[in-house]
Amino acid sequence: MYLLTIRDGLQTRHIGPYGSPKQAADDLDRLLPLCGERARWQIHALESPAEVMASLAGAVRQGVAA
């Protein structure tokens, strides 16, 4: 899943979730004209807490610092 974040001045909007980055980008094309010209945006991949914990546990088992 993916989340679109748009920062426009002091306002931050989180929009989604989306099934693919393309869906988020398509929605961004629709939303960006409504924002100021200096608005910044990002598309984030969402991770479940279980995935993060499994990744950290694997790194600890391999002796890799997180």
C-alpha positions in Angstrom: 0.0 0.0 0.0 1.1 3.6 -0.7 0.3 6.9 0.9 0.5 10.4 -0.8 1.8 13.2 1.4 1.4 16.8 0.3 3.0 19.7 2.3 1.6 23.1 1.3 2.9 25.9 3.6 1.9 24.9 7.2 -0.6 22.3 6.0 0.2 18.7 5.6 -2.2 16.3 3.9 -2.0 12.5 3.9 -4.1 10.9 1.2 -4.6 7.2 0.5 -4.0 4.4 0.8 -3.4 3.4 -2.8 -2.7 0.0 -4.2 0.2 1.1 -6.4 2.5 4.1 -6.8 0.8 4.8 -10.2 -2.6 5.3 -8.5 -1.0 7.8 -6.1 0.7 9.6 -8.9 -2.6 9.8 -10.9 -4.3 11.3 -7.8 -1.4 13.7 -7.4 -1.9 15.0 -10.9 -5.5 15.8 -9.9 -4.7 17.4 -6.6 -1.5 19.4 -7.3 -3.3 22.1 -9.2 -5.3 22.8 -6.1 -2.1 23.5 -4.1 0.3 26.4 -4.0 3.1 26.5 -6.5 5.7 25.7 -3.7 3.9 22.6 -2.5 6.0 19.5 -1.9 4.9 15.9 -2.2 6.0 12.4 -1.5 4.7 8.9 -2.2 5.5 6.6 0.7 5.3 2.8 0.8 3.4 1.7 3.9 4.7 -1.1 6.0 2.8 -3.1 8.6 4.2 -3.2 12.1 4.7 -7.0 11.7 6.8 -6.5 8.6 9.0 -3.9 10.4 9.5 -6.2 13.4 10.3 -9.2 11.2 12.9 -7.1 9.3 14.5 -5.9 12.6 14.6 -9.4 14.0 16.3 -10.7 10.9 18.9 -7.9 11.1 19.6 -8.7 14.8 20.0 -12.4 14.0 22.6 -11.5 11.2 24.4 -9.1 13.6 23.5 -6.0 11.5 22.9 -2.8 13.4 19.6 -1.2 12.6 
